[in-house]
Amino acid sequence: MTDILTIIFEIVGGLALFMFGVTLLRETLGKISGKSVVRVLERVSDDPFRGMAAGTAATVMTQSSSITVLTLIGFVNAGMMTFRQSVNVMLGSEIGTTVTAQLVSFDIGGIFWPLVAIGFFMRMFSKREKIKLVGTVIFSLGLLFLAMDFMKHGAAPLTTEYPLFRSLINDYGAIPLFGILIGAFIAGVTQSSSATTSLVIAMGAAGAIDLGPGIALVLGANIGTCFLELFAGIGATTPAKRTALAQTIINITGVAIFLPILTPFTDLVVLTSADLTHQIANAHTIFNVIVSLIFVPLVGLTVKLCEKIIPDKEGEVIGKHFFDDEMLHIPQAALLESERELIRTAEKTIEMIVLSKNALLNRNLEDAKKVMQLEDEVDESCRDTEEFIDKIREEELNEEDIIWRIKLLAVLTDIERVGDLASNIGEFVDEKLRTGITFSKEGIRDLREMFDLVEETYSTAIYSLKTKSKEKARVAEKLEDKVDVLERKLKASHALRVQEGICDPQADLIFIETLRNLERIGDHADNIAYDVIMDT
């Protein structure tokens, strides 16, 4: 019994170590190339082959087809990608997930120990983040091969000392449907087809499993990874639910296609290599590539089927924000999309400044009402974006992104305050109309000049944020200095006009408060510009 428990814990422990290594590798690759993954996904078009290429690249960089598909659900939920486009990318993710299995199918001997050691010391003792990240990648790869060695060592006695276990595994695994169900169960529990396939490869290397049962387990692993995506689709928008459903349909249909031809497929795989571990890895790759290619001309049909199963929901809002919680699986994607949402909100505040100017100077009550409506939208967006950014895991971001995350929270506060200040000016319109207060021609001219300068200053700051242009940020800072000078000048001019009886004394409070609100908008523009300049 002790020996059996040792075998079980060595196999399960090796699998756990493998999954830890994959997770560490994924997080590290995310810090290195996470932004590239997002850009790849954002540029996806309706062309299926470009979509497949994007899905393959994204999955290689994330080391998880599940993470890629969950992120796709987030993109569809946010309205940034159509359902059809997500299906194209999904086909590529199935191919990308085969890379890990191919990698660990090689027997590198004891080289994993130098990899672990070198990677560990690079990670622990280097002060440069890039070297630390490279060291962590090396360390993670060492862990993967070490875990494979543990699983292989644990499975070896099943061949020599416990032939009954090997017989049971292969006898039951030889029944394709049963093997597929076992593979689906293991992948469902581990939420990783790569981990399941690698376990099968390790057992193959130990001689504990034959090719036929191994292929059945690998096919089942593709189905098991659908559970997480289906769960993520619950409560999501209709297109996102369809994305999760499409993943399930593709994987189940692919297995169903191969099930009747499993014997000739196994014979074909034997020809690809003389080594069992490579045969299992090759079977995984060939299966996923063929299924993806089969579905290329069937994307339209798959989309229509999913749309029929999950019809449109009346009144459903798609893309309320640029972000969605499913994007949190790739923190860099979450950070970039929250930044885009922030920019969109900032552009609304620019519109609020323009509307408040027209409302106040032209006594336009409709524009004043629009300012109030936009202020509610800005408050909601800032609140939701702040909550979303708070959910982004700092430990999965590199140092530059951690700093930028903190700055985005600060910029959000500035943007929200600008919305409040523009709303204050809009509220003056109602008071002005109710009390019959009027500005002199000189007063209107001065306020218009102040509005125009503040609008230019704030717009320049937001543009610098959008483009990460330090040059534009410095321009915004210089313009803000002019805002301060102009405010003092216009206050003095207004005081003189009041003394001379040119301006209505009743307009004094609104005039001065408008200048004060505009000057404070300039201050917030200066804060934003400073954050852009000091972005590292």
C-alpha positions in Angstrom: 0.0 0.0 0.0 2.9 2.4 0.9 4.5 1.7 -2.5 1.2 2.4 -4.3 0.7 5.7 -2.4 4.2 6.7 -3.3 3.5 6.0 -7.0 0.2 8.0 -6.8 1.8 11.0 -5.0 4.8 11.0 -7.3 2.5 11.1 -10.4 0.0 13.6 -8.9 2.8 15.6 -7.4 4.6 15.7 -10.7 1.4 16.8 -12.4 0.9 19.6 -9.8 4.5 20.7 -10.3 4.0 20.7 -14.1 0.9 22.9 -13.7 2.8 25.3 -11.4 5.5 25.5 -14.0 3.1 26.2 -16.8 1.4 28.9 -14.7 4.7 30.5 -13.8 5.7 30.4 -17.5 2.4 31.9 -18.6 2.6 34.7 -16.1 6.2 35.5 -17.0 5.5 35.4 -20.7 2.6 37.7 -20.0 4.9 40.2 -18.4 7.2 40.0 -21.5 4.7 39.8 -24.3 1.2 40.4 -22.8 0.8 43.7 -24.7 1.7 41.9 -28.0 -1.0 39.3 -27.3 -3.6 42.1 -27.0 -2.4 43.9 -30.1 -2.5 40.6 -32.0 -6.1 39.9 -30.9 -7.3 43.5 -31.5 -6.1 43.4 -35.1 -8.1 40.3 -35.9 -10.3 40.6 -39.0 -13.0 38.4 -40.5 -10.4 36.5 -42.5 -10.3 33.0 -40.9 -6.6 32.3 -41.6 -5.5 35.6 -40.1 -7.7 34.8 -37.1 -6.2 31.3 -36.8 -2.7 32.8 -36.9 -3.6 35.3 -34.2 -5.1 32.6 -32.0 -2.0 30.3 -32.5 0.3 33.2 -31.6 -1.7 34.3 -28.6 -1.9 30.8 -27.2 1.8 30.2 -27.6 2.4 33.4 -25.7 -0.2 32.6 -23.0 0.6 28.9 -22.8 -3.1 28.1 -22.4 -5.9 27.8 -24.9 -8.4 28.2 -22.1 -6.9 31.6 -21.2 -7.1 32.6 -24.8 -10.7 31.6 -25.2 -11.7 33.2 -21.9 -10.0 36.4 -23.1 -12.0 36.1 -26.3 -15.2 35.9 -24.3 -14.1 39.2 -22.6 -13.4 40.9 -26.0 -16.8 39.8 -27.3 -18.5 40.9 -24.1 -16.9 44.3 -24.5 -18.0 44.5 -28.1 -14.4 44.8 -29.3 -14.6 41.6 -31.4 -17.5 40.0 -33.2 -18.6 36.5 -32.5 -17.5 35.3 -35.9 -14.0 36.8 -35.4 -13.7 35.0 -32.0 -14.4 31.6 -33.7 -11.6 32.2 -36.2 -9.2 33.0 -33.3 -10.5 30.0 -31.4 -9.5 27.6 -34.2 -5.9 28.9 -33.9 -5.9 28.6 -30.1 -6.4 24.8 -30.6 -3.2 24.7 -32.6 -1.2 26.9 -30.3 -1.9 24.6 -27.3 0.0 21.8 -29.0 3.4 23.5 -28.6 3.8 22.6 -24.9 3.2 18.9 -25.6 5.7 18.9 -28.4 8.3 20.6 -26.2 8.0 18.2 -23.2 8.0 15.1 -25.5 11.8 15.5 -25.8 13.9 13.7 -23.3 16.6 16.2 -22.3 18.1 13.9 -19.6 19.3 15.7 -16.5 19.6 19.1 -18.2 16.5 20.2 -16.3 18.6 20.7 -13.1 21.0 23.2 -14.7 17.9 25.0 -16.1 16.4 25.2 -12.7 19.6 26.3 -11.1 20.5 28.9 -13.7 17.0 30.3 -13.9 16.7 30.5 -10.1 20.0 32.5 -9.7 19.1 34.8 -12.5 15.7 35.4 -11.0 16.9 35.9 -7.4 20.1 37.9 -7.7 19.8 40.1 -10.8 18.6 43.6 -10.3 17.5 44.1 -13.9 13.9 43.1 -14.5 14.5 41.8 -18.0 17.2 39.4 -16.7 14.9 38.3 -13.9 12.1 37.6 -16.4 14.4 35.6 -18.7 15.6 33.7 -15.7 12.1 32.9 -14.6 11.3 31.5 -18.1 14.4 29.3 -17.9 13.4 28.2 -14.4 9.9 27.4 -15.5 11.1 25.3 -18.4 13.3 23.4 -16.0 10.3 22.8 -13.8 8.3 21.4 -16.7 11.0 18.9 -17.6 11.6 18.1 -13.9 7.9 17.5 -13.5 7.9 15.2 -16.5 10.7 13.2 -15.0 8.8 12.9 -11.7 5.7 11.6 -13.5 7.7 9.3 -15.7 9.5 7.9 -12.6 6.3 7.5 -10.7 4.6 5.7 -13.6 7.6 3.3 -14.3 6.7 0.8 -11.5 3.2 0.3 -13.2 5.0 -1.4 -16.0 7.3 -3.7 -14.0 6.0 -4.2 -10.5 2.3 -3.7 -11.1 1.5 -5.1 -14.5 -2.2 -5.4 -13.5 -2.4 -1.6 -13.3 -0.9 -1.3 -16.8 -3.2 -3.9 -18.1 -6.2 -2.1 -16.7 -5.1 1.3 -18.0 -4.6 0.0 -21.5 -7.6 -2.4 -21.5 -10.0 0.4 -20.5 -8.2 3.0 -22.5 -8.4 0.8 -25.5 -12.2 1.4 -25.5 -12.1 4.8 -27.2 -15.2 6.2 -25.6 -14.0 5.3 -22.2 -10.5 6.7 -22.7 -12.0 9.9 -24.1 -14.2 10.3 -21.0 -11.2 9.7 -18.7 -9.2 12.3 -20.6 -12.1 14.8 -20.4 -12.4 14.2 -16.7 -8.7 14.8 -16.0 -8.6 17.9 -18.2 -11.8 19.2 -16.6 -10.2 18.8 -13.1 -6.9 20.3 -14.1 -8.4 22.8 -16.6 -5.5 22.2 -18.8 -5.3 20.0 -21.9 -1.5 20.6 -22.0 -1.2 19.2 -18.5 -3.3 16.2 -19.4 -1.4 15.5 -22.6 1.9 15.9 -20.8 0.8 13.4 -18.2 -0.1 10.9 -21.0 3.3 11.6 -22.6 5.1 10.9 -19.3 3.2 7.6 -18.9 4.1 6.7 -22.4 7.7 7.4 -21.7 7.5 5.1 -18.7 5.9 2.4 -20.8 2.7 2.5 -18.7 0.4 3.3 -21.6 0.1 2.3 -25.3 -0.4 4.7 -28.2 -4.1 3.8 -28.8 -5.3 4.5 -25.2 -3.0 7.5 -25.1 -4.6 9.1 -28.1 -8.1 8.5 -26.7 -7.0 10.3 -23.5 -5.6 13.2 -25.5 -8.8 13.6 -27.5 -10.8 13.6 -24.3 -8.5 16.3 -22.9 -9.7 18.7 -25.7 -13.3 18.2 -24.5 -12.5 18.6 -20.8 -11.1 22.2 -21.3 -14.5 23.4 -22.5 -16.0 23.2 -19.0 -14.3 26.4 -17.8 -15.4 28.3 -20.9 -19.0 27.2 -20.6 -19.0 28.2 -17.0 -17.5 31.6 -17.9 -20.4 32.1 -20.4 -23.0 32.0 -17.7 -24.2 35.5 -17.0 -22.2 36.9 -20.0 -23.7 38.6 -23.0 -25.3 36.6 -25.8 -22.3 36.8 -28.2 -20.0 35.7 -25.4 -22.2 32.7 -24.5 -22.1 31.8 -28.2 -18.3 32.0 -28.1 -18.2 29.5 -25.2 -20.7 27.2 -27.0 -18.7 27.4 -30.3 -15.6 26.1 -28.5 -17.5 23.2 -27.1 -19.1 22.4 -30.5 -15.8 22.5 -32.3 -14.0 20.2 -29.8 -16.8 17.7 -29.5 -17.4 17.6 -33.2 -13.7 17.1 -33.8 -13.5 14.1 -31.5 -16.7 12.7 -33.1 -15.1 12.9 -36.5 -12.0 11.1 -35.4 -13.7 8.5 -33.2 -14.7 6.1 -36.1 -11.3 6.4 -37.7 -9.2 6.1 -34.5 -7.5 2.8 -35.6 -6.2 4.1 -39.0 -5.4 7.4 -37.3 -3.3 5.6 -34.8 -1.5 3.7 -37.6 -0.8 7.0 -39.3 0.7 8.5 -36.1 3.0 5.5 -35.7 4.6 6.5 -39.0 5.5 10.0 -37.7 8.1 8.8 -35.2 9.7 5.7 -33.7 9.4 7.1 -30.2 6.1 6.7 -28.3 6.3 10.1 -26.5 6.7 11.9 -29.9 3.9 9.8 -31.3 1.5 11.0 -28.6 2.6 14.6 -29.0 2.2 14.3 -32.8 -1.2 12.8 -32.4 -2.2 15.8 -30.3 -0.8 18.2 -32.9 -2.3 16.5 -36.0 -5.7 16.2 -34.4 -5.9 19.9 -33.6 -4.5 21.1 -36.9 -6.9 18.9 -38.9 -9.9 19.8 -36.9 -9.1 23.5 -37.2 -8.7 23.2 -40.9 -11.9 21.3 -41.2 -13.8 24.1 -39.5 -12.4 26.9 -41.6 -15.0 26.6 -44.3 -17.6 25.7 -41.6 -17.2 28.9 -39.5 -20.3 30.5 -41.0 -22.3 27.4 -40.3 -21.0 27.2 -36.8 -21.9 30.8 -36.2 -25.4 30.3 -37.5 -25.9 27.2 -35.4 -24.8 29.0 -32.2 -27.0 32.0 -33.0 -30.0 29.6 -33.4 -29.3 27.8 -30.2 -28.7 31.1 -28.3 -30.9 33.7 -29.9 -30.5 37.5 -29.4 -31.8 38.9 -26.2 -34.1 41.9 -26.6 -32.7 45.1 -25.1 -29.3 43.6 -24.4 -26.5 46.2 -24.4 -23.2 45.0 -25.9 -19.9 46.9 -25.3 -21.0 49.2 -22.5 -17.3 49.4 -21.6 -14.1 48.5 -23.4 -13.3 46.0 -20.7 -14.8 42.9 -19.2 -13.8 40.7 -16.2 -12.8 37.8 -18.4 -9.9 40.0 -19.7 -8.4 39.7 -16.2 -7.0 36.3 -17.2 -4.4 38.4 -19.2 -3.7 41.3 -16.9 -1.9 43.2 -19.7 -5.1 43.0 -21.7 -7.1 44.3 -18.8 -4.7 47.2 -18.2 -4.7 48.2 -21.9 -8.5 48.0 -22.2 -9.1 49.9 -19.0 -6.8 52.6 -20.4 -8.9 52.7 -23.6 -12.0 53.1 -21.5 -10.4 55.9 -19.5 -9.5 57.7 -22.8 -13.1 57.4 -24.0 -14.4 58.8 -20.7 -11.8 61.7 -21.0 -13.1 62.5 -24.4 -16.6 62.9 -22.9 -15.3 65.4 -20.5 -13.8 67.4 -23.3 -17.3 67.4 -24.9 -18.6 68.6 -21.5 -16.3 71.6 -21.5 -17.4 72.6 -25.0 -21.1 72.2 -24.2 -20.8 74.1 -20.9 -19.1 77.0 -22.8 -22.0 77.2 -25.3 -24.5 76.7 -22.5 -23.2 79.5 -20.4 -22.2 82.1 -23.0 -25.2 81.5 -25.3 -27.8 80.8 -22.6 -28.4 77.3 -24.1 -30.4 75.2 -21.6 -30.4 72.1 -23.8 -26.6 72.0 -23.8 -26.6 72.5 -20.0 -28.8 69.4 -19.7 -26.5 67.4 -22.0 -23.6 68.3 -19.6 -25.6 66.9 -16.7 -26.3 63.7 -18.6 -22.7 63.3 -19.6 -21.6 63.9 -16.0 -23.6 60.9 -14.9 -22.0 58.8 -17.6 -18.6 60.0 -16.7 -19.1 59.2 -13.0 -20.4 55.7 -13.8 -17.5 55.0 -16.2 -14.9 56.2 -13.7 -16.4 54.2 -10.9 -16.5 51.0 -13.0 -13.1 51.5 -14.5 -11.6 52.1 -11.0 -13.2 48.9 -9.7 -11.9 47.0 -12.8 -8.3 48.3 -12.4 -8.4 47.3 -8.7 -9.0 43.7 -9.8 -5.9 43.6 -12.0 -3.2 41.5 -10.3 -0.1 43.5 -9.8 2.0 40.4 -9.3 1.4 39.4 -13.0 2.5 42.8 -14.3 6.0 44.0 -15.0 7.4 47.0 -13.1 6.5 49.5 -15.9 2.9 48.2 -16.0 2.6 48.4 -12.2 3.6 52.0 -12.2 1.2 52.8 -15.1 -1.6 51.0 -13.3 -1.2 53.3 -10.3 -1.0 56.4 -12.6 -4.2 55.4 -14.4 -6.0 55.4 -11.1 -4.7 58.9 -10.4 -5.7 60.0 -13.9 -9.2 58.6 -13.4 -9.6 60.9 -10.3 -8.5 63.9 -12.4 -11.0 63.0 -15.2 -13.8 62.6 -12.8 -13.1 65.9 -11.2 -13.0 67.6 -14.6 -16.5 66.2 -15.3 -17.6 67.6 -11.9 -16.2 71.0 -12.7 -17.8 71.2 -16.1 -21.0 70.1 -14.5 -20.7 73.0 -12.0 -20.5 75.5 -14.9 -23.5 73.8 -16.5 -25.5 74.4 -13.3 -24.7 78.1 -13.5 -26.8 78.3 -16.6 -30.0 77.4 -14.8 -29.3 80.1 -12.1 -28.4 82.6 -14.8 -31.7 82.0 -16.7 -33.8 82.0 -13.5 -32.4 85.3 -12.1 -32.0 87.0 -15.4 -28.3 87.6 -14.9 -26.4 88.8 -17.9 -22.7 89.2 -18.8 -21.3 92.3 -20.5 -19.8 91.9 -24.0 -16.3 92.3 -22.4 -17.2 89.6 -19.8 -18.4 87.2 -22.5 -15.2 87.9 -24.5 -13.0 87.2 -21.5 -14.8 84.0 -20.6 -14.7 82.7 -24.2 -10.9 83.3 -24.2 -10.6 81.4 -20.9 -12.8 78.5 -22.1 -10.8 78.2 -25.3 -7.4 78.1 -23.6 -8.6 75.6 -21.0 -10.1 73.4 -23.6 -6.9 73.4 -25.6 -4.9 72.7 -22.5 -7.0 69.8 -21.4 -7.4 68.3 -24.9 -3.6 68.4 -25.3 -3.1 66.6 -22.0 -5.6 63.9 -23.0 -4.0 63.6 -26.4 -0.6 63.2 -24.7 -2.1 60.4 -22.6 -3.6 58.7 -25.6 -0.4 58.8 -27.6 2.1 58.6 -24.7 3.6 61.7 -26.1 5.9 63.5 -23.6 6.3 66.3 -26.1 2.6 67.0 -26.1 2.5 66.6 -22.3 5.1 69.4 -22.0 3.0 71.6 -24.3 0.0 71.0 -22.0 2.1 72.0 -19.0 3.1 75.3 -20.7 -0.5 76.0 -21.7 -1.6 75.4 -18.0 0.9 78.1 -17.0 -0.9 80.5 -19.4 -4.2 79.5 -17.8 -3.0 80.6 -14.4 -1.8 83.9 -15.7 -5.0 84.5 -17.7 -7.2 83.7 -14.7 -5.5 86.4 -12.6 -5.7 88.9 -15.5 -9.4 88.3 -16.2 -10.3 88.5 -12.5 -8.6 91.9 -12.3 -10.4 93.1 -15.5 -13.7 91.9 -14.2 -13.2 93.7 -10.8 -12.4 96.9 -12.7 -15.5 96.6 -14.9 -17.7 96.0 -11.8 -16.3 99.2 -10.2 -17.0 101.1 -13.4 -20.5 99.8 -13.6 -20.0 98.0 -16.9 -20.7 94.5 -15.5 -23.8 93.5 -13.5 -22.7 93.0 -9.8 -25.1 90.0 -9.7 -23.0 88.3 -12.3 -19.9 88.6 -10.1 -20.3 85.2 -8.3 -21.0 83.2 -11.5 -18.2 84.9 -13.4 -15.6 84.4 -10.7 -16.7 80.8 -10.0 -16.6 80.0 -13.7 -13.0 81.2 -13.9 -12.1 79.2 -10.8 -13.7 76.0 -12.2 -11.9 76.5 -15.5 -8.5 77.1 -13.7 -9.0 73.9 -11.7 -9.6 72.0 -15.0 -6.3 73.4 -16.1 -4.7 72.0 -12.9 -6.1 68.5 -13.6 -4.7 68.8 -17.1 -1.4 69.6 -15.6 -1.6 66.5 -13.4 -2.3 64.3 -16.3 0.5 65.7 -18.4 2.9 65.2 -15.4 1.9 61.5 -15.2 2.6 61.1 -18.9 6.1 62.7 -18.6 6.9 60.8 -15.5 5.6 57.4 -16.8 8.6 55.4 -15.6 
